[in-house]
Amino acid sequence: PCRRENPHVVAAYNKFKNENFKNGNGFVVYNVSLDHNAEKWKGAIVKDKLDWKYHVSDLRGWKSEPAKKYGVNSIPANFLIDGNGVIVARNLRGSKLETKLEELVKKNEFKEIEKQLLEIEKKLDELKDLDDYKNQSKSITKIKSKIEKSRLSISKLKEEVEQVQ
């Protein structure tokens, strides 16, 4: 059952490993195996491309201490723990893991505003092809100037926010 879930965990890991979250930075996977056979366990790590650095097993199967400690009575089991050590979700399967991680990602409002400004600028550049562009060029120049001023303001705000954090 765990092997079927691994592609979802791998996809989530690759997507979120470098993200900043509301309560922590990066998505780290700490893999605890309930295997008995070390060779099969290590082979699955390679075959399933579980590229994170934390893989542990005492090779005691269901008698494993972590399984007892966390009340694992079926597999796969997972615990999503935030940067404060709080379990924020359990046993997320398939796309539910990515969905929950998306919820927990710290949104960068500045990046969103910059993206919108870039889109506006692109649309203004597309107007060059229109016959009416020459008549509107002064207005377009003013708009582009305002966009640049907005970028400078965003940059200053970003610096202030970073100093506060």
For each residue, the residues with C-beta under 8 A, 3 or more apart:
1: 4 5 75 76
2: 5 6 75 76
3: 6 44 48
4: 1 7
5: 1 2 8 9 76 93 94
6: 2 3 9 10 44 48 50
7: 4 10 11 48
8: 5 11 12 93 94 95 97 98
9: 5 6 12 13 29 50 78 97
10: 6 7 13 14 48 49 50 51
11: 7 8 14 15 98
12: 8 9 15 16 27 97 98 101
13: 9 10 16 17 27 29 51 52
14: 10 11 17
15: 11 12 19 98 101
16: 12 13 19 26 27 98 101 105
17: 13 14 26 27 28 52
18: 26
19: 15 16 25 26 27 101 105 106
20: 25 26 105 106 108
21: 24 25 26 27 82 83 101 104 105 106
22: 82 104 105 106
23: 82 83 84 86 104
24: 21 82 83 84
25: 19 20 21 83
26: 16 17 18 19 20 21
27: 12 13 16 17 19 21 101
28: 17 52 54
29: 9 13 50 52 54
30: 52 54 56
31: 45 50 52 54 55 56
32: 56 57 64 66 67
33: 41 55 56 57
34: 57 60 61 62 64 67 72 75
35: 38 40 41 57 59 61
36: 59 60 61
37: 40 41 59
38: 35 41 42 57 59
39: 42 43
40: 35 37 43 44
41: 33 35 37 38 44 45 57 59
42: 38 39 45 46
43: 39 40 46 47
44: 3 6 40 41 47 48 50
45: 31 41 42 48 50 55
46: 42 43 49
47: 43 44
48: 3 6 7 10 44 45
49: 10 46
50: 6 9 10 29 31 44 45 55
51: 10 13
52: 13 17 28 29 30 31 55
53:
54: 28 29 30 31
55: 31 33 45 50 52
56: 30 31 32 33 66
57: 32 33 34 35 38 41 64
58: 64 65 66
59: 35 36 37 38 41
60: 34 36 63 64 65
61: 34 35 36 64
62: 34 67
63: 60 67 68
64: 32 34 57 58 60 61 67 68
65: 58 60 68 69
66: 32 56 58 69 70 72
67: 32 34 62 63 64 70 72
68: 63 64 65 71 72
69: 65 66
70: 66 67 77 79
71: 68
72: 34 66 67 68 75 77
73:
74: 77
75: 1 2 34 72
76: 1 2 5 91 93
77: 70 72 74 90 91
78: 9 90 91 92 97
79: 70 87 89 90
80: 87 88 89 90 92 97 100 101
81: 85 86 87 88
82: 21 22 23 24 85 86 88 104
83: 21 23 24 25
84: 23 24
85: 81 82
86: 23 81 82
87: 79 80 81 90
88: 80 81 82 100 104
89: 79 80 92 100
90: 77 78 79 80 87
91: 76 77 78
92: 78 80 89 96 97 100
93: 5 8 76 96 97
94: 5 8 97
95: 8 98 99
96: 92 93 99 100
97: 8 9 12 78 80 92 93 94 100 101
98: 8 11 12 15 16 95 101 102
99: 95 96 102 103
100: 80 88 89 92 96 97 103 104
101: 12 15 16 19 21 27 80 97 98 104 105
102: 98 99 105
103: 99 100
104: 21 22 23 82 88 100 101
105: 16 19 20 21 22 101 102
106: 19 20 21 22
107: 112
108: 20 111 112
109: 112 113
110: 113 114 154 157 158 161
111: 108 114 115
112: 107 108 109 115 116
113: 109 110 116 117 150 154
114: 110 111 117 118 151 154
115: 111 112 118 119
116: 112 113 119 120
117: 113 114 120 121 147 150 151
118: 114 115 121 122
119: 115 116 122 123
120: 116 117 123 124 143 147
121: 117 118 124 125 144 147
122: 118 119 125 126
123: 119 120 126 127
124: 120 121 127 140 143 144
125: 121 122 128
126: 122 123 129
127: 123 124 130 133 136 140
128: 125 133
129: 126 133
130: 127 133
131: 134
132: 135 136
133: 127 128 129 130 136 137 140
134: 131 137
135: 132
136: 127 132 133 139 140
137: 133 134 140 141
138: 141 142
139: 136 142 143
140: 124 127 133 136 137 143 144
141: 137 138 144 145
142: 138 139 145 146
143: 120 124 139 140 146 147
144: 121 124 140 141 147 148
145: 141 142 148 149
146: 142 143 149 150
147: 117 120 121 143 144 150 151
148: 144 145 151 152
149: 145 146 152 153
150: 113 117 146 147 153 154
151: 114 117 147 148 154 155
152: 148 149 155 156
153: 149 150 156 157
154: 110 113 114 150 151 157 158
155: 151 152 158 159
156: 152 153 159 160
157: 110 153 154 160 161
158: 110 154 155 161 162
159: 155 156 162 163
160: 156 157 163 164
161: 110 157 158 164 165
162: 158 159 165
163: 159 160
164: 160 161
165: 161 162
